[in-house]
């Protein structure tokens, strides 16, 4: 892809999209194989941190730059405009 200077390894100055999953949740225990636990048992609710292009968007399950209430309001307005009342 010609992006090896920008992506492909975790290094200072490179782009990074990552999530951190809380593997201490009861439904992920006992943790014999972390990869299997993530693939077969984890869900989006287990994500505690989100980093996109090196920017932390969610830390400890709290958005750092997004306003959930504002987003919900925008979705409600879009739903109203396309006729999906209360859905």
Residue pairs with C-beta under 8 A, 6 or more apart in sequence:
5 14
6 14
6 15
7 14
7 15
8 14
10 16
14 54
15 53
15 54
16 51
16 53
16 54
17 51
17 52
17 53
18 49
18 50
18 51
19 47
19 49
19 50
19 51
20 47
20 48
20 49
20 50
21 38
21 42
21 46
21 47
21 48
22 46
22 47
22 48
23 31
23 34
23 37
23 38
23 42
23 46
25 42
25 46
27 41
28 37
28 41
28 42
28 46
31 37
47 58
47 61
48 58
48 59
48 60
48 61
49 56
49 58
49 59
49 60
50 56
50 57
50 58
51 57
55 65
56 64
57 63
57 64
57 65
57 66
58 64
79 85
79 86
79 87
